[in-house]
Amino acid sequence: MHNSFPASGFMGNNLEGMWQAVEEVRSRFEKRSGSRAGRGELRSAILALLAERPMHGYQIIREIEERSGGNWKPSAGSVYPTLQLLADEGFVSSEESNGRKIYSLTEAGREDVASAEASPPWDSAGAAGTGFAALPKAGMELAQAAAQVGRTGTPKQVQEAVAVLEEARRKLYKILAQD
């Protein structure tokens, strides 16, 4: 159903504001998700992967991307310096094999992984299997759906969408208040 109001009429100003909000949410989540994660998360991910088997840098990148459901792909510019730092700390060693450096955990690295109680970063969304960075993705999809209703919905549909969004906001804050 197409909105019969002109862009400058009933929804015009609100629609522009909604698009600005969607863009702001998108840009904030892009900074946090996608290819970026905290330095500690990358360190934990590398150690967790090397605890399974020795790997070269690009294998580590591919494994993180795959295990995060495509939501996190660290760059070589972050993985290799982290591997070097882990080597400097004595947790990782490397050896040349077919022209590539293959990294593996040292005894100190295995002890560090064994003593760590945290799960790998790609498991941080919980056992439900929603994957790393599932919340930002869900938020963006919700914002896009709201923008679509704002662009093409009738006044009644817009009103219903506003009620749904207000209820969702209340429920999200209620989740935080549970602890």
Summary of the structure (lengths in Angstrom):
residues: 179
radius of gyration: 22.3
end to end distance: 42.7
largest distance: 69.1
contacts: 478
relative contact order: 0.15
helix: 63%
strand: 8%
